[in-house]
């Protein structure tokens, strides 16, 4: 989408594929940027693709998308689960020089994010049960946005996410520690968190993500919890575009 010289790939969250970014589309700068919204295996247009559903596979698939598009360099946005894959990819010597800059949006830390017993039970149930998934959606957005919002996100998730893939990815982002493989990225990184995110708040990002990088800054999205592309789409786009443009000017 778009025709700009700056190329951007988005790595989506656990709950939904590329459709999870539909709310942002009207606000994208399509003159200075070209945007790609691929689906990980098991989601959306890649729903029928199998694999091992690992962090490394997600990261390699992002490179394969860039190759298919003919993009030698690109910016990368990693949201939630996709943020864990983005951190791994930026640490790979053969890939890091291709990443012009990176945004980690409500990202799962590279060391994974284990859930407690109740959380594990709820998230596991949500892979198959839409009522449980609605509870997860409400929980990760702080129960602030009402039943209509929960219904909207749940329907996007139902249409795009294969339950078996969700189950496999749940194990991945809660258990797989790739922190030893994320070092070495020297280009600009923006770490964004939602003010009301009860799952991955700013304190987690500051402790577990920010110290991995040297050229890094962090910001908090007012009005958002864990799903900023749906909760505060215009502001989310604005901060991300500003970060990428700062990199071009520096």
ChimeraX attribute file (.defattr): number of C-alpha atoms within 10 A of each C-alpha:
attribute: neighborCount
match mode: 1-to-1
recipient: residues
	/A:1	15
	/A:2	15
	/A:3	13
	/A:4	14
	/A:5	12
	/A:6	20
	/A:7	24
	/A:8	26
	/A:9	20
	/A:10	22
	/A:11	29
	/A:12	26
	/A:13	24
	/A:14	20
	/A:15	23
	/A:16	24
	/A:17	26
	/A:18	20
	/A:19	18
	/A:20	20
	/A:21	18
	/A:22	12
	/A:23	15
	/A:24	18
	/A:25	15
	/A:26	11
	/A:27	13
	/A:28	18
	/A:29	17
	/A:30	16
	/A:31	12
	/A:32	15
	/A:33	20
	/A:34	18
	/A:35	22
	/A:36	18
	/A:37	18
	/A:38	20
	/A:39	25
	/A:40	27
	/A:41	24
	/A:42	23
	/A:43	27
	/A:44	21
	/A:45	15
	/A:46	16
	/A:47	16
	/A:48	11
	/A:49	11
	/A:50	10
	/A:51	11
	/A:52	13
	/A:53	19
	/A:54	16
	/A:55	25
	/A:56	16
	/A:57	16
	/A:58	25
	/A:59	23
	/A:60	18
	/A:61	18
	/A:62	23
	/A:63	20
	/A:64	13
	/A:65	16
	/A:66	19
	/A:67	12
	/A:68	9
	/A:69	11
	/A:70	9
	/A:71	15
	/A:72	13
	/A:73	18
	/A:74	20
	/A:75	18
	/A:76	29
	/A:77	23
	/A:78	24
	/A:79	26
	/A:80	25
	/A:81	28
	/A:82	27
	/A:83	30
	/A:84	34
	/A:85	30
	/A:86	31
	/A:87	29
	/A:88	24
	/A:89	27
	/A:90	25
	/A:91	21
	/A:92	17
	/A:93	14
	/A:94	9
	/A:95	17
	/A:96	19
	/A:97	17
	/A:98	17
	/A:99	22
	/A:100	20
	/A:101	27
	/A:102	28
	/A:103	28
	/A:104	28
	/A:105	31
	/A:106	31
	/A:107	30
	/A:108	28
	/A:109	26
	/A:110	25
	/A:111	19
	/A:112	20
	/A:113	22
	/A:114	15
	/A:115	14
	/A:116	9
	/A:117	8
	/A:118	9
	/A:119	12
	/A:120	15
	/A:121	12
	/A:122	17
	/A:123	19
	/A:124	19
	/A:125	16
	/A:126	21
	/A:127	22
	/A:128	16
	/A:129	14
	/A:130	16
	/A:131	12
	/A:132	17
	/A:133	23
	/A:134	20
	/A:135	16
	/A:136	21
	/A:137	22
	/A:138	20
	/A:139	17
	/A:140	17
	/A:141	23
	/A:142	16
	/A:143	16
	/A:144	15
	/A:145	12
	/A:146	10
	/A:147	11
	/A:148	9
	/A:149	18
	/A:150	21
	/A:151	15
	/A:152	13
	/A:153	20
	/A:154	22
	/A:155	14
	/A:156	20
	/A:157	25
	/A:158	19
	/A:159	13
	/A:160	22
	/A:161	24
	/A:162	20
	/A:163	18
	/A:164	12
	/A:165	22
	/A:166	23
	/A:167	18
	/A:168	17
	/A:169	22
	/A:170	21
	/A:171	17
	/A:172	20
	/A:173	26
	/A:174	17
	/A:175	14
	/A:176	18
	/A:177	17
	/A:178	19
	/A:179	18
	/A:180	10
	/A:181	16
	/A:182	22
	/A:183	15
	/A:184	14
	/A:185	23
	/A:186	18
	/A:187	17
	/A:188	19
	/A:189	24
	/A:190	22
	/A:191	23
	/A:192	24
	/A:193	29
	/A:194	26
	/A:195	18
	/A:196	21
	/A:197	21
	/A:198	14
	/A:199	18
	/A:200	21
	/A:201	19
	/A:202	23
	/A:203	10
	/A:204	17
	/A:205	21
	/A:206	15
	/A:207	11
	/A:208	16
	/A:209	22
	/A:210	19
	/A:211	11
	/A:212	19
	/A:213	17
	/A:214	13
	/A:215	14
	/A:216	17
	/A:217	15
	/A:218	15
	/A:219	14
	/A:220	17
	/A:221	22
	/A:222	14
	/A:223	14
	/A:224	24
	/A:225	27
	/A:226	28
	/A:227	24
	/A:228	28
	/A:229	20
	/A:230	19
	/A:231	20
	/A:232	18
	/A:233	20
	/A:234	17
	/A:235	18
	/A:236	21
	/A:237	19
	/A:238	13
	/A:239	16
	/A:240	19
	/A:241	17
	/A:242	11
	/A:243	18
	/A:244	23
	/A:245	15
	/A:246	12
	/A:247	14
	/A:248	11
	/A:249	6
	/A:250	5
